[in-house]
């Protein structure tokens, strides 16, 4: 059988006990496949395996190319292109891997803070801007308890793009801390230690979404409903309106007690049915400064 992606092949008649020989691949389709040499018992019949590849900004997962995600900032309300001096952004207390790694549950708080301007040379301003940048990417997880009927569902995670921020010069490089391979940091509903349920408090914790037996994973899986801003065409911007819903309890993110003010905690709350526009608008977020990740980490 010729490997998928092979565009040129030859017949290897040196294989014993095979009447018609074996077909070997000589050339791969370079549009979507990477050639990997393999050796046979006869050097004259060396072959290639054509391994599927993904375009920039995507990675291969379970045989499919998936997006590496997008980095955005989120300001409170569906204000789209209208930027005001008092705009408030979804902000975590830190983006430093060591601090999050060693903090434990409920320590890295999530609050509303004035949206920081990017491009400043001031260290504090750069770190403030870094703490407002979130990496949204899709994950697929299996649900249900019956191993024969479990189905994959698609959710979003909101993580800290710490490596990207360091490479961009927005976070200082920490040579004293070796980040565990594959470790990431997720927006998380703080778990009630007695019941295992989600509380209204939010924090940033080590991601456990790939650990099927973890109690925390369902507190890190979100459904982010996104729609384009209606003024994009006029403004020339590419912004979206977003609403975040937690898988565990179908609650959404908004400022505590509906207070749109600096340093107010951001919490989980029941979804407003939309009859009160002022309250409903405080459960929506405008994403801006959107950047696609070119390389998955």
C-alpha positions as CSV (number, residue, x, y, z in Angstrom):
1,X,0.0,0.0,0.0
2,X,1.4,3.4,-1.0
3,X,1.3,6.0,1.8
4,X,-1.2,8.8,1.4
5,X,0.5,11.9,-0.1
6,X,2.9,9.9,-2.3
7,X,3.1,11.2,-5.9
8,X,5.9,9.0,-7.3
9,X,6.7,5.4,-6.5
10,X,8.5,2.3,-7.7
11,X,8.1,-1.5,-7.3
12,X,10.6,-3.2,-5.0
13,X,11.1,-6.7,-6.4
14,X,13.9,-7.7,-4.0
15,X,11.4,-8.6,-1.2
16,X,11.2,-12.4,-0.9
17,X,8.0,-14.4,-0.7
18,X,6.1,-11.6,-2.4
19,X,5.1,-12.3,-6.0
20,X,4.5,-8.8,-7.2
21,X,7.0,-7.0,-5.0
22,X,6.3,-4.1,-2.8
23,X,5.6,-0.5,-3.9
24,X,8.0,2.1,-2.4
25,X,7.4,5.9,-2.3
26,X,10.0,8.1,-4.1
27,X,8.3,11.5,-3.9
28,X,5.8,13.2,-1.6
29,X,3.3,16.0,-2.3
30,X,5.1,18.9,-0.6
31,X,1.7,20.7,-0.2
32,X,0.6,19.2,3.1
33,X,3.1,16.4,3.5
34,X,6.7,16.0,4.8
35,X,9.0,13.3,3.4
36,X,10.7,11.1,5.9
37,X,13.3,8.6,4.6
38,X,13.1,5.0,5.7
39,X,15.6,2.3,5.0
40,X,15.0,-1.1,3.6
41,X,17.2,-4.2,3.4
42,X,18.3,-3.0,-0.1
43,X,19.8,0.4,-0.2
44,X,18.8,0.8,-3.8
45,X,15.2,0.6,-2.7
46,X,15.1,3.1,0.2
47,X,11.7,4.7,0.5
48,X,9.9,7.7,1.8
49,X,7.0,8.0,4.2
50,X,4.8,11.1,3.5
51,X,3.8,12.5,6.9
52,X,0.9,15.0,7.0
53,X,1.9,18.5,8.0
54,X,-0.1,21.6,8.9
55,X,0.2,25.2,7.7
56,X,1.7,27.9,9.9
57,X,-0.5,28.6,12.9
58,X,-1.8,25.0,13.1
59,X,-0.6,21.7,14.6
60,X,-1.4,18.1,14.0
61,X,-3.6,16.6,16.7
62,X,-5.2,13.2,16.3
63,X,-4.8,13.3,12.6
64,X,-6.3,16.8,12.1
65,X,-4.8,20.2,11.8
66,X,-6.0,22.4,14.6
67,X,-5.4,26.1,15.2
68,X,-2.7,27.2,17.7
69,X,-5.2,29.8,18.9
70,X,-5.5,33.6,19.0
71,X,-4.2,36.1,21.6
72,X,-6.6,38.9,22.5
73,X,-7.4,41.5,25.1
74,X,-11.0,41.7,26.4
75,X,-12.6,44.9,27.5
76,X,-15.8,44.9,29.4
77,X,-18.9,45.5,27.3
78,X,-19.9,45.3,23.7
79,X,-18.4,48.7,22.8
80,X,-16.5,47.4,19.8
81,X,-14.6,50.2,18.0
82,X,-15.4,52.8,20.7
83,X,-12.4,53.1,22.9
84,X,-12.7,55.2,26.1
85,X,-10.1,56.3,28.6
86,X,-11.9,54.4,31.4
87,X,-12.2,51.1,29.5
88,X,-11.6,48.1,31.8
89,X,-10.0,44.8,30.7
90,X,-10.0,41.3,32.0
91,X,-6.8,41.1,34.0
92,X,-4.9,38.5,36.0
93,X,-2.6,39.3,38.9
94,X,0.5,37.9,37.1
95,X,1.7,36.2,33.9
96,X,5.0,34.9,35.3
97,X,5.1,31.1,35.1
98,X,7.0,30.6,38.4
99,X,4.5,32.7,40.3
100,X,1.5,30.9,38.9
101,X,3.2,27.5,39.3
102,X,3.8,28.1,43.0
103,X,0.7,30.0,43.8
104,X,-1.9,27.2,44.1
105,X,-5.7,27.6,43.8
106,X,-7.3,31.0,44.2
107,X,-4.1,32.9,44.4
108,X,-3.8,34.4,41.0
109,X,-6.9,36.5,41.0
110,X,-8.8,37.9,38.0
111,X,-10.1,41.4,38.2
112,X,-11.0,44.5,36.1
113,X,-8.2,46.9,35.5
114,X,-7.8,49.9,33.1
115,X,-6.8,48.6,29.7
116,X,-3.1,49.1,29.4
117,X,-1.5,50.5,26.3
118,X,1.0,48.4,24.4
119,X,4.3,49.5,23.1
120,X,5.5,51.3,26.2
121,X,9.1,50.9,27.3
122,X,8.2,51.2,30.9
123,X,8.5,47.8,32.6
124,X,5.4,48.1,34.8
125,X,3.2,49.2,31.9
126,X,4.5,46.3,29.7
127,X,3.7,43.8,32.5
128,X,0.3,45.4,33.0
129,X,-0.4,44.9,29.3
130,X,0.9,41.4,29.4
131,X,-1.5,40.5,32.2
132,X,-4.4,41.4,29.9
133,X,-3.5,39.2,27.0
134,X,-5.2,35.8,26.8
135,X,-4.6,32.9,24.5
136,X,-7.9,31.3,23.4
137,X,-7.7,27.9,21.8
138,X,-10.0,25.0,21.2
139,X,-9.7,21.6,22.8
140,X,-11.6,18.4,22.3
141,X,-12.4,16.3,25.4
142,X,-14.4,13.1,25.8
143,X,-17.5,13.2,27.9
144,X,-19.7,10.6,29.5
145,X,-18.8,7.6,31.7
146,X,-19.5,4.7,29.3
147,X,-16.2,4.0,27.5
148,X,-18.1,2.6,24.5
149,X,-20.3,5.6,23.9
150,X,-18.2,8.5,25.0
151,X,-18.1,11.3,22.5
152,X,-15.7,14.1,21.9
153,X,-16.9,17.6,22.6
154,X,-15.2,20.9,21.7
155,X,-14.6,23.6,24.2
156,X,-12.3,26.6,24.6
157,X,-9.5,27.3,27.1
158,X,-8.3,30.7,28.1
159,X,-4.6,30.4,29.0
160,X,-1.6,32.6,29.7
161,X,0.6,33.0,26.6
162,X,3.7,33.3,28.9
163,X,6.3,32.0,26.3
164,X,4.9,34.3,23.6
165,X,4.9,37.3,26.0
166,X,8.6,36.6,27.0
167,X,9.6,36.3,23.3
168,X,7.8,39.6,22.6
169,X,9.7,41.3,25.4
170,X,6.6,42.0,27.5
171,X,7.7,39.6,30.3
172,X,11.3,39.4,31.6
173,X,13.0,36.0,31.1
174,X,13.3,34.0,34.3
175,X,16.5,32.0,34.2
176,X,16.0,30.7,37.7
177,X,12.8,28.8,36.9
178,X,12.6,25.8,34.6
179,X,9.0,25.5,33.5
180,X,7.8,21.8,33.4
181,X,7.4,20.6,29.8
182,X,3.9,21.1,28.5
183,X,2.7,23.0,31.5
184,X,0.1,25.7,30.8
185,X,-2.0,28.1,32.9
186,X,-5.7,28.2,32.6
187,X,-8.5,30.6,33.5
188,X,-10.2,28.5,36.2
189,X,-13.3,28.6,38.5
190,X,-12.0,28.1,42.0
191,X,-13.2,24.7,43.2
192,X,-15.2,24.2,46.4
193,X,-12.9,21.9,48.4
194,X,-15.8,20.1,50.1
195,X,-18.2,19.6,47.1
196,X,-15.9,19.8,44.1
197,X,-18.3,22.3,42.5
198,X,-17.4,25.5,40.9
199,X,-17.5,28.6,43.0
200,X,-18.1,32.1,41.6
201,X,-14.4,33.1,42.2
202,X,-12.0,33.0,39.3
203,X,-8.2,32.4,39.2
204,X,-5.4,31.2,37.0
205,X,-4.1,27.8,37.8
206,X,-2.1,25.0,36.2
207,X,-4.2,23.5,33.3
208,X,-5.6,20.0,33.8
209,X,-7.9,19.8,30.8
210,X,-6.0,16.8,29.3
211,X,-6.3,14.8,32.6
212,X,-9.5,12.8,32.3
213,X,-9.7,12.0,36.0
214,X,-9.1,15.6,37.1
215,X,-11.8,17.4,39.1
216,X,-10.4,20.7,38.0
217,X,-10.6,20.1,34.2
218,X,-14.3,21.0,34.0
219,X,-13.6,24.2,35.8
220,X,-11.3,25.2,32.9
221,X,-13.4,24.4,29.9
222,X,-15.4,27.3,28.4
223,X,-17.7,27.9,25.6
224,X,-16.9,31.3,24.1
225,X,-19.7,32.6,21.9
226,X,-18.2,35.1,19.4
227,X,-19.8,37.4,16.9
228,X,-18.2,40.1,14.7
229,X,-18.7,43.7,15.7
230,X,-21.1,45.4,13.4
231,X,-18.9,48.4,13.1
232,X,-15.9,46.5,11.8
233,X,-16.4,47.5,8.2
234,X,-16.7,51.2,9.0
235,X,-13.9,51.2,11.6
236,X,-11.5,49.1,9.6
237,X,-10.9,47.0,12.8
238,X,-11.3,43.3,13.4
239,X,-13.1,43.0,16.7
240,X,-15.5,40.6,18.2
241,X,-18.1,40.5,21.0
242,X,-17.7,37.5,23.3
243,X,-19.6,35.8,26.1
244,X,-17.9,33.1,28.2
245,X,-19.8,30.1,29.6
246,X,-18.3,27.6,32.0
247,X,-18.9,23.9,31.1
248,X,-19.5,22.9,34.7
249,X,-22.5,25.1,35.5
250,X,-23.3,27.2,32.4
251,X,-22.6,30.4,34.2
252,X,-20.9,33.4,32.6
253,X,-18.2,35.9,33.4
254,X,-18.9,39.4,34.6
255,X,-17.8,42.0,37.3
256,X,-18.8,41.2,40.8
257,X,-22.1,42.7,41.8
258,X,-22.3,44.3,38.3
259,X,-19.8,47.0,39.4
260,X,-17.7,48.2,36.4
261,X,-14.8,49.7,38.4
262,X,-11.1,49.3,38.7
263,X,-9.8,46.4,40.8
264,X,-13.3,44.8,41.1
265,X,-13.2,41.0,41.0
266,X,-14.5,39.2,38.0
267,X,-16.8,36.3,38.9
268,X,-19.1,33.6,37.6
269,X,-22.7,34.5,37.6
270,X,-26.0,33.5,36.1
271,X,-26.6,34.5,32.5
272,X,-28.7,37.6,32.2
273,X,-31.7,36.9,30.0
274,X,-31.2,40.2,28.1
275,X,-34.2,42.1,29.3
276,X,-32.0,44.4,31.3
277,X,-29.5,45.7,28.7
278,X,-27.2,47.4,31.2
279,X,-26.8,44.1,33.2
280,X,-26.5,42.0,30.0
281,X,-23.8,44.3,28.6
282,X,-21.6,43.6,31.6
283,X,-21.5,40.0,30.7
284,X,-20.2,40.6,27.2
285,X,-16.6,41.4,26.3
286,X,-15.0,43.1,23.2
287,X,-11.9,41.3,22.0
288,X,-9.3,43.5,20.4
289,X,-5.6,43.4,19.5
290,X,-6.3,39.9,18.1
291,X,-3.2,38.0,16.9
292,X,-3.0,34.5,15.6
293,X,-0.3,32.3,17.0
294,X,2.0,31.2,14.3
295,X,3.6,28.3,16.2
296,X,1.9,26.1,18.7
297,X,3.6,25.6,22.1
